[in-house]
Amino acid sequence: MIVRGELDSGERINELELCEVLGVSRTPIREALKVLAAEGLVELLPNRGSRVTTPSTEEIVNLFAVIAALERLAVETVTLQASVPELAQLRQLHDEMLRRHAEHDRDRYFELNHRIHETIIEMANNPQLTRTHGDLMTRARRPRFVAITTDGRWDESVKEHELVMSAMEMRDARFAGEILFRHVLKTGTAYIQSMHSASKN
């Protein structure tokens, strides 16, 4: 609900309402909120409940800068070392993502997009990289989803993914790394612009 914008940034979380919607008692709701707080998605307010976090522009810039650097390292490694079957697996995910884009299926597109990024990280075969990236991506899921809610950025993102996939298949690690690095930074910028537009309205 937070990632998909059903709960807005800064919105107070109504625990009783969530209990009714999800059909659970208050205890698991509160436990879940503690987990979400640890993941940076929720802010716990002493004796006042909780609310969805509102990250600052600086926090978003810093978050996506680190993710971009990690993903550049991963894609460069994978481009040079991946087997033909591994690249074929990525191509299959990529082509399915393109189909979902053509069908304007944002939810399924987002899932496939996330899987592609995660698969590249996994294929780099670097446990420390995987752990660090996983923690940061938890915090970035909402901004990444919001970033594709505008058609302009969504279409641009697809073109960037096509360039990355082609570069990987040509074993051009430097180009794949540079495109993916810029792609991730642009996603963060798109989210910031979206938030600024929302605040003006």
Residue pairs with C-beta under 8 A, 6 or more apart in sequence:
1 7
2 36
2 41
2 42
2 52
2 142
3 141
3 142
3 145
4 107
4 145
5 142
5 145
5 146
5 149
7 13
7 52
8 52
9 52
9 53
9 54
9 55
9 195
10 51
10 52
10 54
11 51
11 52
12 49
12 50
12 51
13 33
13 42
13 49
13 50
13 51
13 52
15 26
15 29
15 30
15 33
15 49
16 26
18 29
19 25
19 26
19 29
22 29
33 42
33 44
33 50
34 44
36 42
37 43
37 44
37 50
39 138
39 139
40 53
40 55
40 138
40 139
41 52
41 53
41 138
41 139
41 142
42 50
42 51
42 52
42 53
43 50
43 51
43 52
43 53
44 50
45 51
55 63
55 139
55 143
57 192
60 143
60 188
60 191
60 192
61 188
61 192
63 136
63 139
63 140
63 143
63 188
64 140
64 143
64 184
64 185
64 187
64 188
64 189
65 185
65 188
66 136
67 133
67 136
67 137
67 140
67 184
68 180
68 181
68 182
68 183
68 184
68 185
68 188
69 181
70 121
70 129
70 132
70 133
70 136
71 117
71 120
71 121
71 133
71 180
71 181
71 184
72 177
72 178
72 180
72 181
73 124
73 129
73 177
74 120
74 121
74 123
74 124
74 126
74 129
74 133
75 120
75 164
75 168
75 173
75 176
75 177
75 180
76 173
76 174
76 176
76 177
77 124
77 125
77 126
77 173
78 86
78 120
78 123
78 124
78 168
79 167
79 168
79 171
79 172
79 173
79 176
79 177
80 171
80 173
82 90
82 123
82 168
86 123
87 168
87 169
89 119
90 116
90 119
90 120
90 123
90 165
90 168
91 165
91 169
93 112
93 115
93 116
93 119
94 116
94 161
94 162
94 165
96 112
97 109
97 112
97 113
97 116
97 158
97 161
98 158
98 162
100 108
100 109
100 112
101 109
101 154
101 155
101 158
106 148
106 149
106 154
109 148
109 154
110 144
110 145
110 148
113 144
113 148
113 157
113 161
114 137
114 141
114 144
116 161
117 137
118 137
120 180
121 129
121 130
121 133
121 134
122 130
124 130
140 188
143 187
143 188
143 191
144 187
144 191
146 191
146 194
146 195
147 153
147 157
147 187
147 188
147 190
147 191
147 194
148 154
148 157
149 194
150 190
150 194
153 186
153 187
153 190
156 186
157 183
157 186
157 187
160 179
160 180
160 182
160 183
160 186
161 183
163 175
163 179
164 176
164 179
164 180
164 183
167 173
167 175
167 176
167 179
168 176
